Amino acid sequence: MQSIYELIQPLGVATGVSLLLTASFALFRRKNPRVLMKLHKTMAVVTILIALTHATLVFLSSWGE
């Protein structure tokens, strides 16, 4: 069975990718401002949730030592 702490590194990478996607939606919003701004806000929430999950796992893994 896989340990939950093995998800720390993939969640960190997912947070970085999600942050880059969120920023790109904001940068390219000139083409279709309403749609891209809605995607930007949605991706911002997703990025925050992934980052909080990642930070919680890092905190729990260092706290348990």
N, C-alpha and C positions, 0 to 999 in steps of 0.2 A: 504494500500500500504506500502511496506517495505521501510524504510529509507536507503539511500545509506551508511550511517554511521554504520549501522548494519553489514556491510561487513568488518569492520576493524579487528575484532578478527579472523574470518575465513581466511582472507588474511594473517594475521600474522602466523597462523598455517600452511597455505599452503606454505608460504615462508620458514619456518623451515623445513618442509618435503621435499620441493624441494631442499633445500640446502644439506640435508642429502643424498638425491638421487644423486645429482651432485657429492658429495664427494665419494660416494660408487662406482660410475662409474669410477672415477679416481683410486681408490684403487684396483679395480678388473680388471684392463685393461690388465693384463698379459695373460688372456685366449684368448682374441681376441682384440688385441690393436687397430686396425683401427676402428672397429665398436664401441667399447666402448669409444674411444676418440672422435668420432663424436657425440655420444650420450652425452658425458660429455660437449662438447662445446655447443650443443643445449640446454641442461638442464641449463647451466650457463646463457645463454641468457634469458631463460624462468624465471629463478630465479630472475634475475635482473629486469625484467619487473614486476613480481609479487611484488617484494620488493618496487619498485618505486611507483606502484599503492597504496600499503599499506601506504607508507610514505606520499604520497600526501593526502590521506584521513585523516590520523592522523593530518597532518599539517592544513588541511582545518577545521577539527573539533575543533582543539584548537584555531585556528585563529578566528573562528566565535563567540567565547565566549566573 
